[in-house]
Amino acid sequence: MVDQIRPEVVVLLGNRIRALRKAAGLSVVRLAELSGVSRRMLTQIELGQANPSLSTVDRVASALGTTFSALAGVLGDPLPEGVEVWSTPGGSWAYLVNAVETAEASIELWKWRLLGDDRYGGVGGTPGTPDSMAHVLRGELVVRRGEVELLRVAEGGSARLASAGGHTFGAGGEVVDFLWVPTVLRGSTPPPSPPRA
């Protein structure tokens, strides 16, 4: 399983991050300090050479006073299918479909498909962030923290996911299709995530 963003989306995000950083008069070093993301990683993101996690881009966006959904271009007049942000060779994917922004937060609508053993980690974990919601369209969603199963949501069911601690999404069978609605507070730069082995 890969917890990173699709390469073509990284190029788009990198260009927008560089433009916003320069418009704000920030050096890469200063943006690194503000976001908690290393200078090297920021440079690689701006050049489209890194494959960061969604939480890393959230931290950079927050430090720039914007949101992931604004960087991805889903505000205003988004594509009907959204932006395919994440996918795996096994056929799993995640689309950022739409978002609404206020002065305090971005409320995002994601559509996910997870197949077989594919999982996506790094969901939640930012102190003070409101709980998110999930609604299962097909199959069964399994939510874990590490290897500990927290809950299962059956087809047609909905659940509220506590923001505390990082979550991992997975399928409870062959496939799960679900909608996920997180709220990302503006200016709430999450603490850096520990590296994964």
C-alpha positions in Angstrom: 0.0 0.0 0.0 1.2 3.5 -0.8 0.0 6.5 1.3 1.1 9.1 -1.3 -0.3 11.4 -3.9 -0.4 10.7 -7.6 2.6 12.1 -9.4 0.7 14.4 -11.7 -1.1 15.9 -8.7 2.2 16.4 -7.0 3.4 18.5 -9.9 0.3 20.6 -9.8 0.5 21.1 -6.0 4.3 21.8 -6.3 3.7 24.6 -8.8 1.0 26.1 -6.7 3.0 25.9 -3.5 6.0 27.5 -5.1 3.8 30.4 -6.5 2.1 31.0 -3.1 5.4 30.8 -1.2 7.0 33.4 -3.6 3.9 35.6 -3.5 4.1 35.6 0.3 7.8 36.5 0.2 8.8 33.3 2.1 12.0 31.4 1.6 12.0 27.6 1.5 13.7 27.7 4.9 11.0 29.9 6.4 8.2 27.8 5.0 9.9 24.7 6.4 10.0 26.3 9.9 6.3 27.3 9.6 5.1 23.9 8.3 7.3 21.5 10.2 8.2 19.9 6.8 11.9 19.7 6.0 13.5 22.1 3.5 14.6 19.2 1.4 11.1 17.8 1.2 9.6 21.2 0.4 12.1 21.7 -2.5 11.3 18.2 -3.8 7.6 18.9 -3.6 7.9 22.2 -5.4 9.9 20.5 -8.2 7.4 17.6 -8.4 10.1 15.1 -7.4 8.7 14.1 -4.0 5.6 11.9 -3.3 4.3 13.4 0.0 1.5 12.2 2.1 -1.8 14.1 2.2 -0.9 15.2 5.8 2.4 16.7 4.7 0.7 18.8 2.0 -2.0 19.8 4.6 0.8 21.1 6.8 2.4 23.1 4.0 -1.0 24.4 2.8 -1.8 25.5 6.4 1.5 27.3 6.8 0.7 29.2 3.5 -2.7 30.2 4.8 -4.6 27.9 2.4 -6.0 24.4 2.2 -5.3 21.2 0.3 -8.6 21.5 -1.5 -7.6 25.1 -2.7 -4.2 23.8 -3.9 -5.9 20.9 -5.7 -8.3 23.2 -7.5 -11.6 21.8 -6.3 -13.0 25.1 -5.1 -15.3 27.2 -7.3 -16.1 25.1 -10.3 -14.6 21.6 -9.7 -14.6 18.8 -12.2 -17.8 16.7 -11.8 -15.7 13.6 -10.9 -13.2 15.6 -8.7 -9.5 15.2 -8.7 -8.0 11.7 -8.4 -5.4 12.4 -5.6 -4.4 8.9 -4.6 -4.3 5.5 -6.2 -2.5 2.1 -6.0 -1.4 -0.4 -8.6 -4.1 -2.7 -7.2 -6.9 -0.4 -8.3 -7.7 1.5 -5.1 -8.3 5.2 -5.4 -9.4 8.4 -3.7 -11.0 11.4 -5.3 -11.3 14.9 -3.7 -14.7 15.6 -5.1 -15.5 19.0 -3.7 -14.9 21.4 -0.8 -16.5 24.3 1.0 -14.3 26.8 2.7 -15.0 29.3 5.5 -12.7 31.6 7.2 -12.2 28.9 9.9 -12.2 25.6 8.0 -12.3 23.6 4.8 -15.0 20.9 4.7 -13.9 18.3 2.1 -15.9 15.6 0.3 -13.8 12.5 -0.7 -14.9 9.4 -2.6 -12.8 6.3 -1.9 -12.5 2.8 -3.3 -10.3 0.3 -1.4 -9.7 -3.1 -2.9 -8.4 -6.3 -1.1 -5.5 -5.6 1.3 -5.0 -1.9 0.2 -5.1 0.5 3.0 -4.7 4.3 3.5 -3.1 5.6 6.7 -2.4 8.9 8.2 -6.1 10.0 8.5 -6.9 12.2 11.5 -4.6 12.8 14.4 -4.5 16.6 14.5 -5.4 17.9 18.0 -8.4 20.2 18.0 -9.7 19.0 14.6 -13.4 18.2 14.4 -14.4 14.6 13.9 -14.9 13.4 10.4 -17.8 11.4 8.9 -17.8 8.4 6.6 -20.7 6.8 4.7 -20.3 3.4 3.1 -21.8 3.0 -0.4 -20.7 -0.6 -1.0 -18.9 -3.3 1.1 -17.6 -2.8 4.6 -15.2 -0.1 5.8 -12.6 -1.1 8.5 -11.0 1.7 10.5 -7.8 0.9 12.4 -5.3 2.7 14.6 -2.1 0.9 13.9 -3.2 -2.8 13.8 -6.0 -2.3 16.3 -9.4 -2.4 14.7 -11.5 0.6 16.0 -14.7 0.0 14.1 -16.5 -1.5 11.1 -19.1 0.3 9.0 -21.4 -1.8 6.9 -22.8 -1.0 3.5 -25.4 1.8 3.8 -24.1 2.7 7.3 -22.4 5.9 8.5 -20.0 6.7 11.3 -18.3 9.5 13.0 -14.5 9.2 13.2 -12.8 10.8 16.2 -10.0 13.0 15.1 -7.7 12.0 17.9 -4.9 9.6 16.8 -4.2 8.5 13.3 -6.5 6.2 11.5 -6.1 3.7 8.6 -8.9 2.9 6.2 -9.2 -0.6 4.8 -11.8 -2.9 3.2 -13.6 -5.5 5.3 -13.9 -7.7 2.2 -12.9 -7.6 -1.5 -14.0 -3.9 -2.0 -15.3 -0.9 -0.1 -16.6 2.3 -1.7 -17.3 5.1 0.7 -17.6 8.9 1.1 -15.5 10.6 3.7 -16.1 14.2 5.0 -13.2 15.7 7.0 -13.0 19.2 8.3 -9.6 20.8 8.1 -9.2 23.8 10.3 -7.4 26.8 8.8 -4.1 27.5 10.5 -4.1 24.2 12.4 -0.8 22.9 11.2 -0.6 19.3 12.4 2.5 18.1 14.1 4.9 16.3 11.8 4.1 12.6 11.5 6.8 10.1 12.5 8.4 8.4 9.5 7.0 5.0 8.5 9.2 1.9 8.3 
